[in-house]
């Protein structure tokens, strides 16, 4: 009996829309699986290209063989074409690059770990004037079979923050002397402007702290505090509020006291912004876990003659110092975790 498995890898932690039904019981045909997120905030871009596989026997055993999921790079011609408009076949190519391959290390799992081929761009492809005003076509041609696979995306424009440089990250009001429990908590709101072509926003608040040990050693540590997704609702000015109680609970529930800890100090908050396209937002929504008894999952892909996702995102970081009252308050509320106010 024939069994089929489709290798679906979305390249890391986060695309023109269309929906395509993929019938695993249909007659065999070449199926190319593509995942790529163009990000002009990064120097190099990465595209993952695999194939569906079909054969006699155990599908899980076949998945562990690299030839089952990987194309021979010599058989593929992979390009990214920068164009003036969004149509394919009648566009004027402004620039074209051939993607090279590299191997990455993959953790153990069901799929092959010996060869994990990633297609990469040169480091300066997007470093041109008005790069984010163009469209980008991914073209994949199998030179052996003649199969042509393509997808198109635009870029998300630069994320512009509206956060004063001296604005602190504060979660406590003035701490009385002596402190009296419960201390009054506050919140901090950060603002930014909508990035063109962006649809979904998410912030990771990276809490940096240092552990000082009795032997004189110091460890720089951090804790990632993931915030809910924010959907663009046609307003140019956007914002998000960090709550004091949630901040304290995050520290209390996720930190432990290592052996020989002398003291622990808050250092700074690094805000890691990620903006995703509308296709990325749709893909995430379609693949969210089901909560009801209906388990039929719709399929979303924007890859022509294949399946997967080719779209864009944008990353930006911003550092904020903690307010002095926040350090005082944490020393009082979380002294059991070793926090002190330097």
N, C-alpha and C positions, 0 to 999 in steps of 0.2 A: 504494500500500500504506500502510495506517495504521501509524504508529509511536507509541508512548506513552512518556512519561517522567514520573516522579513526583518532585516537588520535596520532598526530605526535608532539612529544616534543623533541627538541634538547637541552640537558642540557648544560646555559652560558658563554657575549658577549661571542669560536669559538673553519683508516677506511679502500689487495687484491680486486681489483675492479671487479664488475659485474653489469649488468643492468637487471632489471626484470620488466615486465609489470604486473600491478596489476589491474585486472578487477573487478570493484565494482559491476558489474551485474552478476558475476559468482555465482554458487551454494555456499551455506555457507560452510566455513571451518575455522578452528582456525587460526587466523592471529596474530602473536606476533610482537609488535612494540618495537624496541630497539634503544636507543641512549646512547653512551658512548665515552668519550675521555680519553684515558690513558695519564697521564702527570707525568713523573717521577720527575719533579721539585716540585710536590705537595706531601704532606705526605699521603693523602687519596684520593682514586679514587671513582667516583660515576657513577652508571649505572642506567638509567631510563628504566623500562620495563613495557609496557602497552599492552592492547589488543584492536583490532578492535571490534566494537560491531554492532549488527544487531537486529532489533526488529520492532514491529508494533508501529506506531505513530510518534510523533515529535522527530526527531533526536537530535535537540538542547536541548530538555527537558531531553532526555536520557543521554546526555553528562554531565549534572549537577549532575548525580547520580554516586557516586564513584565506585559502583560495576560494572558499565558499562564499565569503562576504566581501572580498577585495577584488577590484579589477587589477589587472596588470597595468601599471602606469604607462607602459609603452603603447598600450592599445587605446589610450584616451588622449584626445586633444582638448585641453581645458583652458578657456580664455574668459577674461572679463572685459567687456567692451563698454566704454563710456560714450553715451550718445546724447543727441540733442532732445529727442522726444521719446515717447513711450512705446512706439510701434516697433515691431521686429520685422526686418526684411526690407524696409524702406527708409531706415534711419541713416543719418550721417554719423559715421564713427569718428569721434574726436580723439580717441586714444584706445589702444588695445594692448593688453598684457597677457602673456602666457604664464599660467600658474605652474610652479614647481612643486615637488613633493618632499615631504619630510616624514620621519617616523617618530611616533610619540610612545611613551610608556603607558600602558594601560594596566589597571588593577586586575587581579584575578576575577574571573566570572564565567558566564556561559560562553561568551564569544572569544574568539582567538586573541591571544595576547602577544604572539610573536611578531606580528606585523600590523601596525595600525597606521595606515597611510593618511596623511593630511595634506591637502593642496594649499599652498601659500602664495601670497602676492609679494612683489618687491615692497620695500618699506616706505617708498615715497609716492605711491600711486595716487593718493588723495591730496598730496601737498601741492595743489595747484589752485589758482584763483577760481572762486565760485564753484568749487568741487561739489558742494551740497546742492547746487541748482541743477545738476545733471541726473540722468537716469543711468543705471548700470545693468547690463545684461550678462548673465552667466551663460556661457555656451559650452556644452559638453558633447563631443562627437566621438563615438566609438568607431575607430578606424577599421576594425575587423568586421563589425556587423552593419555599419552605416547608420546606426541609431543616433538621432539627434535629440538632445535634451536641453531645454533652456528655461530660464526664469528671469524676471526683471524686478528691480527695486529702485527706489530713490534713497537718499541719505536723510537722516535726521539732522537738522541744523544744530549748531552749537547751543548748549544750555547756558543761559545767562542768569546768574544768581543775583538776588536783591538782598544780600546779607552784609551789613556794615562790617568792616574788618575788625572793629573793636567790640562787636556784639558778643557777649558771653553766653554760654550754655548754662542756664540757671534753673534749679529745681527747688530751691528753698527761699523762703522769705528771711528777713533778719532773724538770726538765732539769738534768743534771749540769754542773758548771763545771770545765773546758771541756766542751762537748757532745761526746758520742761516738755515732757512727752505728752501728746504728740506734737511734733514740730509742724509748722505751717508749710505746706508744699505750694510750689508755683509751677508754671509751665513756660516753655519757650517756643515761639513760632518763627519758622523760617519761611522766606518768600523767594519766588523765582518767576521767570517769564516763560510762557509756553514755547517749546521748541517746535518749529515748523516740521510737519510730518510725524510728530510724536503723538501717541495716543495713550500710552500707559506709562506711569511713573512709579518708581519704588526707591525707597531710601533704606540703606543699611547704616545704622548709627554705630560706628565702631568705637567702643569705649576703651581708651588706652589707659593703662595703669602700670605701676611698677611695684614689684615685690622685693623687699629688702630682707636679707637673711642674716642670722646671727654670726655666720662665718665671714660676713663682709661682702658676699656676692649680691648682685642686683640682677633681676630678670625683668625685661620689658615685655609686658603682656597686653592682650586686648580681648575684649568680648564683643561679638557682633550681636546687635539688637535689631532684628528685622522688623520693619514697619509695614503696615498694610499697603496694598496697591492703590494707586490714585489714578482714576480715569479722567482724561481730559474732557471737559464739558463746555467747550467753546468759550472759555474765558482766558484772556491773555495773562492775567495776573493770577498766580497759583500760590498755594501755601500749605504748610503742614505744621501741626502743633504736637510737641513732645510733652507728655504729662509727667509731673514729678513723681506721683505714686507709682506709675508704670516703670519709671527709671529705677527707683529704689527696689521694687519687687524683682526686676530683671537681675540686678546685682545679687540680691539676697537668694534668689532661686537657682543661680547658675555658678556662683563662686564657692570654692571650698578653701580651707586653710591648709596650705602645704606644710610639711614638717620643717621645723626650725625657722618659721617665718618670724621676723622681728616686727615689721610693720609694712603697711601697704598704702600707696598714695595714688589718688586720681591725677592723671596728667592732662588729657585733652579728649575732645570728642571729634572724630573724623566722620563727616557725612559723605557717604558714597551714594551718589545719585545715578540711577540708570533709567534711561528713557527708551521705550520700545515703540515700534511701529504698530499700526492698526492690525496688520497681518499677524504680528507676534502676539498681540492681545487676543486675537481670535483663536490662534493656535493654543494658547494657554487655557482659554475658556473651554474649548472643545475637549481638552485632555484633563480637565479637573476631575477628581474622583467623584463617582456617582454617590448620591445620598439616598436614592429611592430603589425600588425593586426592578425598574426598567433598566436593563444593562446594555441596550443597543447604543453604540457610540458612533456619532457621525464622524466622517473622515474629512479632514481639511488639508489641502495641499495647494501650493501655488507653483508647483513644478510642472511644466509642460512635457508630456511623454515620460513622466516619472512621478515619484511621490516625495514628499518632504517639505522643506521650508527654506526659502532664500529671501531674506529681508534685512532690516537694519535696526541698530540700537545706538545709543550714545552714553558714554560714561563720564562722570566728572566728580571730583572730590573737593571738600572744603573743610578746613580745620577750624574748630572753635574751642577756646579755652573755657574751663569750668569757672563759674563765679566763685568768689571766696566764701559766700554763704553756703553754696552747694558742698564745698569741701568740709566746712564746719558741720553742716547737717549730716553728711555721710559718716563723719567720725563719731557722731553721737548715736545715729540710728544703726549703723553697721560696725560698731566697735568689735563685735564678735568675729568679724571677718578680717580684723587687723587694720582697718582704715584709720589713718591719722591725718590731721590737717597740718602740713609742713609749716 
